[in-house]
Amino acid sequence: TQLEGDRRQNLVDELLTRQKQLQASYKNEGPEPDVIRSSLMAGGVKRGVTNPWLLEESEETRGLGFDDLRQQQRRIIEEQDAGLDALSSIISRQKQMGQEIGNELDEQNEIIDDLTNLVENTDDKLRNQTRHVKMVDQKSTSCG
């Protein structure tokens, strides 16, 4: 309908205006960046539809220009990178410790296996000697 066409044309015109304001703000042309930013964020509820892009600007970024925002963003990224580097070194150290523990366990398992073999050999020898002693005991009782 004509009414719907007009409504859509008004929306397109409003978007074009906001685009020009945004470009002017990015180039630091025209009024103060805060005024432009506020006008871009303005709006609210129109015909029962809420604009999802309308958010309160945080105190950290209020009053900052684009260069300041970029600088703040770079600083945050550098802090995150430093944290990730620290985390990486901690994880590397834990990996190294895990590998050393695994190697130590392998050595201990080998020692236990050797000890088990020695105990089995000693047990076999003890049984053989016990049999010999029983045989000697039987022979000595039959002679007596």
N, C-alpha and C positions, 0 to 999 in steps of 0.2 A: 504494500500500500504506500501511498504518498507519505503518510505519517511515519511509517517504519523506515522509508528511504531517508527522510529528513533526520530521523534520530541517528541512523547509522552515519550519515554525512557529518553530523555534529560530533560524533565520537571520533571519526577520522580527523576532523579539523582540530579537535582538542589534543589528539595524539601528536599531530604535526607541530602544534604550538609547543607542547612539552618537549618534543625532540629538539626544536630550535633552542629552547631554554637550556636544555641539558648540554647541547653543543656549546652554547655561549658560556655556560658555567665551566665547562671543561677547558675552554680556551681562556678562562678568567676575563671574559669580556662582560660588559654591562654591570648591573648592580652587584652588590656583595654576594659571594658564593652562598652565604647562609640564607639570604633572602630567596635566591633562586632555588636552593635545595628545599627550603620550606614550601615554596610555591609548587614544586614538583611533587612534594609529599602531601600536598593539600588535596582535599577532595572529600572523601568520606562516603556516606550512604547516599546513593542516588537511585530513586525508584526501587528501594528495597534491596539493592545489590551493594554489598560491601566490597571495597577494593582491597584485595589481599596484600597489596604492596605497601599499604599504609601502615608503617610501624613507627614506634617511638624511636628516635635516634638516641643512642646511648650518650652518656656524659663524656665518655672517652673520646668520641668522634665529633661531638657538637663543637662547632666553631673552627674545625680544622679544614684547610683547603685540600685540594686533590694531592698536591705534592706532600703535604703533611700526612695525609692518609696513606699514601704509598710508602712513605718513610716508616710510619708506624707498622704497616703491614710487613715490610722487609725486616724490621726489628723483631716482630713476633715470629716470623719464619726463621730468623737466625737463632732465636731462643729455642724454638722447637727443634731445629737441626742440632743444636748443642745437646739438648735433652736426648735426642735419638742417638747421637754419637756416644753419650754416656751409657745409655741403655745397651747399645751394641757392644761396648767394651765389657760391660757386666755379663752379658750373655756369652760373649766369647770366653771370658774367664770361667764361667760356669761350665761351658762345653769342655774346656781344657781339664777342669777338675773332674768332670764326669768321665772323661777318657782315662785320666790317671787312676781314678777309682776302679774303672773297668779293668785296666791293666793289672792293678794290685789284686783284684778278685781273681783274675786268671792265674796269677802266680800262686795265690793262696790255694786255689782249687788244685793246681798241680802238686803242691806240697801235700795236701790232704789225700790226693790219689796215691802218691808215693807212700805216705804213711799207712794208708789202707792196705796197700800191697805188702808192706813190711809186716803189718799186724797179721795178715792172712798167712804169710810165710811162717811167722813165728807160731801161730796157732797150729798150723800143719805139723811143724816140728815138735811142738808140745804134745800133740795127739800121738805122734809116732813114738815119742819117748815114753808116754804114758802106757802105750801098748807093750813096749819092751819091758817096762817095769812090771806090768801085770803078768807078762809071760815069765819073767824071771821069778816072780813071786809064786806063780803056779808051780814052776819047776822046783823051787826050793821047798814048797810044802809037800810035794809028792815024794821027794827024796828023804824028807825028815821023818 
